[in-house]
Amino acid sequence: MALGEQTTQNSRQEPSAWMRRGACPTLLEPMQTGDGLLARLRPPGGILSIQQFTRLAEAAQRHGNGIVEITARGSLQIRGLRTETVQPLAADLDAAGISVPPGPIIELSPLYGIAPDEIGNPAEIEALLRDKLAAAFLSPLLAPKLSILIDGGGTYGLAAVTGDIRVTAVSAGIWRVAISGDEQTALPLLTGSPDAAVQAVGDLLHLLMSCGRHKRCRDIERGALLAAFPFMEGVLARAPERKDPEAGTLALPDGSSVLGLSPRFGQIHAGELISFLGSAGVLGATQVRPGPGRIFFLTGLDCRSAETLAEMASKYGLSVNRSDPEMSIAACAGAGACASGRFQTKARAEKLAAIAVELLDGSMVVHVSGCAKGCAHPRSALSIVGADDGYNLMLDGVASDIADAQIAGGDIDSAIEKLARLVKDERQAGESAAACLRRIGKYDAIKALRQG
């Protein structure tokens, strides 16, 4: 096998023009990709009615190539647009009552308002932010990718999602503001009332604008943070273990159910989506709530209706099985759909699910990326990345890291099969795939691949 071990670890490839991640594509300023223009949108509050989601799918079919995507952060994407179809798409969505608020993306816990153990309602904080910070939100100095997360603090929240600014409920009427990370890693700045939290977000926006154009919270110097938040070093981070939103049925205390559905690798064809939503509406579903992890949730169902829809889901390319091996794979659009993609990622992901189930036990993400941008999964993972002469393999890294191994194009299946077999043979009782690879170590794992 043409597989060479790299000597430099834990560093990054030099960025080149094709691998730089640009601004977020929006509804009125879509981004050119390999299959046309791509528009991304997030509805206010992150909620659409069944009728609105159906009309969005119809518009994607009419004006794009009929592919609707849910991103890793829970936004919606419509692919295959053309210059002349962008405005008609926007008009159709507007007629459906689907608006896209200006300014930074605000992400809310997907089950806010209905999660049984929610501490605070994120929608109230979003309303305050949009009311009090409307002028700041419109500043051209803010980075297009700036993200604000509002987490109600319940079991099904945004704990694993990274963000520039995090506002998290920690007790009744009390919110914590933190920056640059997920719930475990973000730097806490302030804990206080809703008004105090909103003021803190406003102060952060003005700090960012004072730093220069398109800066992120990680760019703010600590001295400036201390000047704005003099008590930040005394703020304790409360980060209990919390469950991420996932596919499957969640019974609520009022007797209703929420059904989480995962499109295969985050994509579904509009025709299948329209048909499925028609059945969901007949069975009583009222809302669609896209969430992180490429999942969308249907609300308004009773237990029997949720069970019926769950049984139907696979016919439409949807999974409700949280143990589905494919749920452990993050795959980007890939060649043909993205101008930067070096290979067809969806086909590679399907093959991986067939030949390497030992790696897909849910203990880690296997990231299948068409290029070093790593759009599908910006965190460390077992990463398989398209390169000029084949594939780069990182056992625990992001797509732009220096490879642990370089693999010729025709040898990738053999390499993945050997890695899966290594885990199968070496795994100890009760040990996960991720723990097994950590114990083996990168050097011995790559050595095993080379020796075959």
TADA-V440788 format. One record per helix or strand. SS is the DSSP state (@ for helix, = for strand). FROM is the first residue (numbers start at 1). TO is the last residue. If there is no record, write none. Layout:
SS:FROM:TO ; SS:FROM:TO
This chain:
=:3:5 ; =:12:12 ; @:17:19 ; =:31:33 ; =:36:41 ; @:44:46 ; =:48:49 ; @:50:63 ; =:67:70 ; =:76:81 ; @:83:95 ; =:105:108 ; @:122:132 ; @:134:137 ; =:147:151 ; =:157:157 ; =:163:171 ; =:174:181 ; =:187:192 ; @:194:211 ; @:217:219 ; @:222:228 ; @:232:234 ; =:244:244 ; =:248:251 ; =:256:263 ; @:264:266 ; =:267:269 ; @:270:282 ; =:287:291 ; =:295:302 ; @:303:316 ; =:318:319 ; @:325:328 ; =:329:331 ; =:335:335 ; =:338:338 ; @:345:355 ; @:357:359 ; =:366:369 ; =:381:387 ; =:390:397 ; =:401:401 ; =:405:407 ; @:409:426 ; @:433:440 ; @:442:451
